[in-house]
Amino acid sequence: MRRVVLDCDPGHDDAFAIMLAAKRLDVLGITTVGGNQLLEKVTVNALKVLEVTGMTHIPLYPGHPRPMVGELVTAPQFHGESGMDGPILPHPTIKPQNKHAVDFIVETIMSTDDVTLIGTGPLTNIAAAINHEPRIVGRVHEISIMGGSATCGNWTPAAEFNILVDPEAAYRVFNSGIHVKMCGLNLTRQAFVTTQELKHIQEIGNKVSNFCVDLLKFFIGSSSRSAGLSGAILHDPCAVAWLIDPTLVKAADMHVTVELKGEFTRGMTVCDYRHLRGPEPSVDLHRAPTMRHRGKEPNCEVALELDVERFFKLLNETIRAYP
């Protein structure tokens, strides 16, 4: 089973990422970062998910409360004032560990072979870990992130939320030398939860499925109010599902970096796929013939197409596997 550290900012979709990872991967620890809500709130939310799922043996380490540059931007219009509105849960009885997330990440990678990092929030903790101990770059197996986009953004026309919250951290990670798997908006928008998917989860009928239904009812409502969507997008579990079953995602190798200076494009993930262009502009990137690469060599697998039916099958089977 693949050994992972999950860095997150729960967040409704982060909760699903935790549930998938905790059951299907060897989670060495969970770290939290300020993002969807303040650090204190997302840390409590992560502890609540661990209690609901019975995965309280997984240790949790709070990390950085704000980005490397500037002030924290949060998303209460989607996730509520708690960061995980909807379910009514008691305050968690388990406590976070008395160690900073960055120290845990560095110590774990330096003492354990073949650790994979998963980042489903701003990449502040992971970038700080690289800066603190550059040797982890040569020891991390890879990092699977939910962030960025090969097309358009959501928080600005060019930038996705997780990257925009801390572009400097994202730039450090993408340019670190670690192999990156990027689940951007162009992929995650395919993981769209409608009332039909909600019904299937409700029919499972266990404690965790009831929790998921409460999460999704709020998330669908907030997505409708804030973005005019008819459902909700499960962004973050895509980055976990790709590790559990690599065949769920079709991807293409690209060079990706992060724009830091643009007046209208700060936080944009600039994806260079010129080497994938064929004679037909409409050809899907993962089917296009490879041409000579004219820019920097690829540093990232960019997710393009999700097997939606099998993704939801994996999600439902995982929820059903909980007591």
C-alpha positions in Angstrom: 0.0 0.0 0.0 1.4 3.4 -1.0 2.7 5.5 1.9 1.4 9.1 1.9 1.3 12.3 3.8 -1.9 14.3 3.1 -1.7 18.1 3.3 -5.1 19.6 3.3 -7.5 22.5 4.3 -10.9 20.9 5.0 -13.2 21.9 3.2 -16.0 19.7 2.0 -14.1 18.1 -0.8 -11.0 17.7 1.4 -13.2 15.6 3.7 -13.8 13.2 0.8 -10.1 13.1 0.1 -9.3 12.2 3.7 -12.0 9.4 3.6 -10.5 7.9 0.4 -6.9 8.2 1.5 -7.5 6.8 5.0 -9.2 3.6 3.7 -7.2 3.0 0.5 -3.6 4.3 1.3 -1.1 4.1 4.1 -1.6 7.6 5.6 1.5 8.3 7.7 0.0 11.6 8.8 -2.3 14.4 7.9 -1.1 18.1 7.9 -3.3 21.1 7.8 -2.8 24.6 6.2 -4.8 27.8 6.1 -6.9 27.9 3.0 -10.6 27.2 2.7 -10.8 28.6 6.2 -8.5 29.7 9.0 -6.0 27.1 10.2 -7.7 26.5 13.5 -11.0 25.8 11.8 -9.6 23.4 9.1 -7.6 21.6 11.8 -10.8 20.9 13.8 -12.6 19.8 10.6 -9.9 17.3 9.8 -10.1 15.9 13.3 -13.9 15.6 13.0 -13.5 13.6 9.7 -11.0 11.2 11.5 -13.5 10.7 14.3 -16.5 10.2 12.1 -14.6 7.6 10.0 -13.0 5.9 13.0 -9.5 6.6 11.7 -8.3 8.3 14.8 -5.0 6.4 14.7 -3.8 8.8 12.0 -1.9 11.6 13.6 -2.6 15.2 12.6 -0.1 18.1 12.5 -1.2 21.8 12.1 1.0 23.9 9.8 1.2 27.4 8.4 -1.8 29.7 9.0 -1.1 32.0 6.1 0.7 32.1 2.7 4.4 32.9 2.2 3.5 36.3 0.9 0.4 38.4 1.7 -2.7 37.7 3.6 -4.8 34.5 3.7 -7.8 34.3 1.3 -10.6 31.9 2.4 -13.7 30.6 0.8 -16.6 30.8 3.3 -19.1 31.3 0.4 -18.5 27.7 -0.6 -17.5 26.0 2.7 -19.3 28.1 5.3 -18.0 29.9 8.4 -16.7 26.7 9.9 -15.1 25.6 6.6 -17.2 22.4 6.7 -20.8 23.6 7.3 -23.6 21.2 7.0 -23.0 18.2 9.3 -23.8 18.8 13.0 -20.9 17.2 14.8 -19.5 17.5 18.4 -16.2 19.1 19.0 -13.6 16.4 18.4 -12.2 14.6 21.4 -8.9 13.7 19.7 -6.2 16.4 19.6 -3.6 17.5 17.0 0.0 16.5 17.6 2.4 19.0 19.3 4.7 19.2 16.3 4.6 21.6 13.3 3.4 20.2 10.0 6.7 21.2 8.3 8.8 19.4 10.8 6.6 16.3 10.5 6.9 16.3 6.7 10.6 16.7 6.7 11.2 14.1 9.4 8.9 11.6 7.8 10.4 11.9 4.3 14.0 11.8 5.6 13.3 8.6 7.7 10.9 6.8 5.3 11.5 5.6 1.8 9.1 6.3 -1.1 6.7 8.7 0.6 4.2 10.3 -1.7 2.9 13.8 -0.8 -0.7 14.7 -1.5 -1.6 18.4 -1.5 -5.3 19.4 -1.6 -4.9 22.9 -0.3 -2.5 25.8 -0.7 1.1 24.4 -1.0 2.5 26.5 1.8 3.6 23.6 4.1 5.1 21.6 1.3 7.1 24.5 -0.1 8.3 25.4 3.4 9.4 21.8 4.0 11.4 21.9 0.7 13.0 25.2 1.8 13.7 23.9 5.3 15.3 20.7 4.1 16.1 20.6 0.3 17.2 17.0 0.5 13.6 15.9 0.6 13.4 16.6 -3.1 15.5 13.6 -3.9 13.5 11.4 -1.5 9.8 12.2 -2.3 8.4 9.6 -4.6 6.0 12.2 -6.2 3.4 14.7 -5.2 -0.2 14.6 -6.3 -1.9 18.0 -6.0 -5.3 19.3 -6.5 -4.6 22.8 -7.9 -4.2 24.8 -11.0 -5.7 24.3 -14.4 -4.7 23.5 -17.9 -7.5 25.8 -19.1 -9.2 28.6 -17.1 -9.3 29.4 -13.4 -12.2 29.7 -10.9 -11.1 32.4 -8.4 -9.9 34.6 -11.2 -10.2 34.0 -15.0 -6.7 32.6 -15.0 -6.1 31.2 -11.5 -7.5 28.3 -9.4 -8.1 29.0 -5.7 -5.4 26.7 -4.1 -2.6 28.1 -6.3 -3.9 31.7 -6.0 -3.9 31.6 -2.2 -0.1 31.0 -2.2 1.5 31.3 -5.7 5.0 31.6 -4.4 4.6 28.2 -2.6 3.2 26.7 -5.7 6.0 28.0 -7.8 8.5 26.5 -5.4 6.9 23.1 -5.6 6.5 23.0 -9.4 10.1 24.1 -9.9 11.5 21.9 -7.1 12.5 18.9 -9.1 9.8 16.7 -7.5 7.6 14.8 -10.0 4.2 16.5 -9.8 0.8 15.0 -10.7 -1.6 17.9 -11.2 -5.3 17.5 -10.9 -6.5 20.9 -12.1 -9.9 22.3 -12.6 -10.1 21.0 -16.2 -10.1 17.5 -14.7 -11.8 18.0 -11.4 -14.9 19.6 -12.9 -15.7 16.2 -14.3 -16.2 14.9 -10.8 -19.6 16.6 -10.6 -22.0 15.5 -7.9 -25.7 15.8 -8.8 -28.7 14.7 -6.9 -28.4 11.3 -8.6 -24.9 10.7 -7.1 -26.2 12.0 -3.8 -29.0 9.4 -3.8 -26.5 6.6 -4.4 -24.4 7.7 -1.4 -27.5 8.1 0.8 -28.6 4.5 -0.1 -25.4 3.1 1.5 -26.9 3.9 4.9 -24.0 3.8 7.2 -22.6 6.6 9.5 -20.0 7.8 7.1 -22.5 7.9 4.2 -24.9 10.0 6.3 -22.0 12.4 7.1 -21.2 12.6 3.3 -24.9 13.4 2.5 -24.9 16.2 5.0 -21.6 17.5 3.5 -22.9 17.3 0.0 -26.3 18.9 0.7 -24.6 22.0 2.0 -21.9 22.0 -0.7 -24.4 21.6 -3.5 -26.5 24.5 -2.1 -23.5 26.8 -1.6 -22.2 26.0 -5.1 -25.6 26.9 -6.5 -25.7 30.2 -4.6 -22.1 31.2 -5.2 -21.4 29.8 -8.7 -24.8 29.0 -10.2 -24.0 25.3 -10.4 -26.6 22.5 -10.4 -24.3 20.3 -8.3 -21.0 20.3 -6.5 -17.5 19.5 -7.7 -15.4 17.0 -5.7 -12.1 18.6 -6.6 -9.8 17.2 -3.9 -10.6 13.5 -3.9 -9.4 13.3 -7.6 -5.8 13.8 -6.5 -6.2 10.8 -4.1 -8.1 8.6 -6.5 -5.4 9.0 -9.1 -2.9 7.4 -6.7 -5.3 4.6 -5.7 -6.1 3.7 -9.3 -3.9 5.3 -11.9 -6.1 4.1 -14.7 -8.9 6.5 -13.6 -7.0 9.4 -15.1 -5.6 10.1 -18.6 -2.8 12.6 -18.4 -0.1 14.3 -20.5 3.4 15.3 -19.6 3.9 19.1 -19.7 6.2 21.8 -18.3 4.1 23.7 -15.7 5.1 26.8 -13.8 3.2 29.5 -11.9 2.8 33.1 -12.9 3.8 35.4 -10.0 3.8 38.9 -11.6 0.9 39.2 -14.1 -1.7 41.9 -13.3 -4.4 39.6 -14.5 -2.7 36.2 -14.4 -1.1 36.0 -10.9 -1.5 32.4 -9.7 -2.1 30.9 -13.2 -0.5 27.5 -13.8 1.2 28.0 -17.2 1.0 24.7 -19.0 3.3 24.2 -22.0 1.7 21.6 -24.3 3.2 22.9 -27.6 5.0 19.6 -28.0 1.6 17.8 -28.0 -0.1 19.7 -30.7 -1.1 17.9 -33.8 -2.3 19.2 -37.2 -5.9 19.1 -35.9 -6.6 21.8 -33.2 -9.5 19.8 -31.9 -7.5 16.7 -31.2 -7.5 15.8 -27.5 -4.1 16.4 -25.9 -3.6 12.8 -24.7 -4.3 11.5 -28.2 -2.2 14.1 -30.1 1.1 13.0 -31.8 4.2 14.1 -30.0 6.2 16.9 -31.6 9.7 18.1 -30.8 9.5 19.9 -27.5 10.3 23.6 -28.0 10.4 24.8 -24.4 11.5 23.4 -21.1 11.3 19.7 -20.5 8.1 18.4 -18.9 8.1 18.5 -15.1 4.5 17.5 -14.5 1.8 15.0 -15.4 -1.3 17.1 -16.1 -4.6 15.3 -15.6 -7.0 15.7 -18.6 -9.7 13.1 -18.5 -11.4 11.3 -15.6 -13.2 8.0 -15.8 -16.2 9.5 -14.0 -18.2 6.3 -13.6 -15.4 4.4 -12.1 -14.4 7.4 -9.9 -17.8 7.4 -8.3 -17.8 3.6 -8.0 -14.5 3.9 -6.1 -15.9 6.6 -3.9 -19.1 4.7 -3.1 -17.3 1.5 -2.4 -14.9 3.3 0.0 -17.8 4.9 1.9 -19.5 1.5 2.1 -16.3 -0.1 3.5 -16.6 2.0 6.6 -18.4 0.5 9.6 
